[in-house]
Amino acid sequence: MPRYFVAYRKTEEAGQKPEWASFTTESTTTLEAHAIRERVEKRLSVFGEKLHGAGEVYWLGTGHQLVEFLVRREEAPPEVSVVYGLLEDR
C-alpha cells in the first residue's frame, strides 16, 4: 500500500512563527493535492491549528527516504503551505 509523507506549515496563534508539522498516511489509491489538503484540514481542526501561507500544495516527488523529505520541505517557497510525496517502499 502506498505511503505518503505530508508536511504543513502551521501556527496556533496569530503572530506566531510558523513551524512544520508532519505525518505519514497510507492509501490504496493515489492521493492528489486536493485529497492531501482535505487530510491536512482535518488535522488542523482536530488540533486547533491554523494553516500558514497561501494554501498552495506542492508535490515533492516519489521514492525518497523520510529524511530526504524532511530536508526538501525546508526548501519550499514561503507561499507553499503543504508539501507531500510518496515514500520509498519499506
C-alpha positions in Angstrom: 0.0 0.0 0.0 1.5 3.4 -1.0 2.7 5.5 2.0 2.8 9.3 1.7 4.8 11.9 3.6 2.8 15.0 4.3 4.0 18.2 6.0 2.2 21.5 6.5 3.1 24.9 7.9 1.1 25.7 11.0 0.5 28.2 13.7 -1.5 28.0 16.8 -1.9 31.8 17.4 -1.8 35.0 15.4 1.7 36.4 15.1 3.3 33.1 16.0 6.3 32.0 13.8 5.1 29.1 11.6 6.5 25.6 12.1 6.3 22.4 10.2 4.1 19.5 11.3 4.4 16.2 9.5 2.7 12.9 9.3 2.6 9.8 7.1 -0.5 8.2 5.6 -1.3 5.1 3.6 -3.9 4.9 0.9 -5.0 2.2 -1.5 -5.5 4.9 -4.2 -3.2 7.6 -5.5 -3.6 10.8 -3.4 -3.8 14.0 -5.3 -3.3 17.5 -4.0 -7.0 18.0 -3.1 -7.1 14.8 -1.1 -3.9 15.7 0.8 -5.3 19.2 1.5 -8.5 17.5 3.0 -6.4 15.4 5.3 -4.5 18.4 6.5 -7.7 20.4 7.1 -9.0 17.5 9.3 -5.8 17.5 11.3 -5.9 21.3 11.7 -9.5 21.1 13.0 -8.6 18.3 15.5 -5.5 20.1 16.9 -6.9 23.6 16.7 -4.2 24.8 14.4 -4.2 27.3 11.5 -2.6 26.7 8.1 0.1 29.3 7.3 1.0 30.5 3.9 -1.1 31.0 0.7 -2.5 27.4 0.9 -0.6 26.1 -2.0 0.1 22.3 -2.1 3.5 21.2 -3.5 4.5 17.7 -4.7 8.0 16.7 -3.6 8.3 13.6 -5.7 8.4 9.9 -5.2 10.6 7.1 -3.9 12.6 9.2 -1.4 13.5 8.3 2.2 11.8 10.1 5.0 15.0 12.1 5.9 15.1 13.4 2.3 11.6 14.7 2.5 12.4 16.4 5.8 15.2 18.3 4.1 13.2 19.1 0.9 10.2 20.6 2.8 12.5 23.3 4.2 13.3 24.3 0.6 9.6 25.0 -0.2 8.8 28.7 -1.1 7.0 30.7 1.6 3.7 30.7 -0.2 3.6 26.9 -0.1 1.5 25.6 2.9 1.5 21.9 2.3 4.1 19.5 0.8 3.8 15.8 0.1 5.5 12.9 -1.6 5.4 9.2 -2.0 7.8 7.4 0.3 10.0 4.6 -1.0 8.9 1.1 -0.2 9.9 -0.2 3.2 
